[in-house]
Amino acid sequence: MSVQKSSEASEKIKGSVKEAIGKLIGDEKAETEGKAQQKLPSDAVKPNVGPKT
């Protein structure tokens, strides 16, 4: 899996978790942010690139 695809997948997972937590605790803001995070375009997701050695 490429860095871009894995980063995109991790952002969608984080969005899902944030949405679920928002639903669980009744926080509409967190739920909305989670939904939005899952729908980010792939160019908005920046890969985590470590320092060059």
N, C-alpha and C positions, 0 to 999 in steps of 0.2 A: 504494500500500500504506500503510495507516495505521501510526502509530508503534507501537501495541500489537502489530499483526501482525508488523511487521518485528523488533520486539524479541523476540517469542516465537520467531520463526524463527531469529534469531541465537543465542538461548539453546540451541535444539535443535542447531544446528550446532556450537556450542562443546561441548555434551555429546557429540556424535558424535566430535569430534576428541579430547576427553579420554579417551573410551572406547578409541579406536583407539591412542592413545599408551600407555595402560595395558596393552593387550594386547601391544603391540610390545615394551615394556620389562619386561613381567611384573609390573606393579604392580597387584595386585588392588584396592587402595583407589581408585586413580585410575580404573580401569575401572568400578567400582561407582558412584563419584561421577558419572561421565559418563552412565551409564545412568539414574541418578536425575535428573540435570539435564535429560535429554531428556523425562522424564515429568512435569515440573513443571506444575501447573495454571496456566492463563493468568493468573489473578489474582495468582500469586506472582511473575510476571515484571513488573518495574517498568520502564517506558519511560525512556530517557535523555532528560531534558528539560534543555535548556541554560538558562542564566540569562536572565531577562527583561530586555529593554532598554527 
